[in-house]
Amino acid sequence: MNIFSCNISDKFQRQKKEYRDEKKRVTAQLVSALQDPTVVVMADWLKVRGTLRKWVRYFCVLKPGLLIIYKKNKTTKHGHWVGTILLSTCEVIERPSKKDGFCFKLYQLYFIIFYGNATL
């Protein structure tokens, strides 16, 4: 019985180590992709409705897993960073619209709601 439990314990320890190593590898890949300025899915202006129901234009950069929001165009020296949304923590709802483009709503953790209306 003791030999059997050692084999299970060793196998479990190997699985845990392989899992940790794979997690580190994937995390390193993701971090390098997010930090690489050349990895951009799309970058354009987006009309955003805040909690006061007022629409404001922000310059947004869509990267794999992230939506980075700036007050001004990021390519200028004074592109002030407003915030970053982790898309893996959001639920996206597309809303029907009669106007050109499309409208969507992002439900984020902590009940912060982000509305967007754009041609992005």
HUUR-V888477 format. One line per field, one symbol per residue. burial: + if it has 16 or more other ideal C-beta (glycine too) atoms within 10 Angstrom, else -. Layout:
burial: ???
This chain:
burial: ------------------------------------------+--++++--------++++++--+++++---+----------+-+--+------------++++-------+++++-+
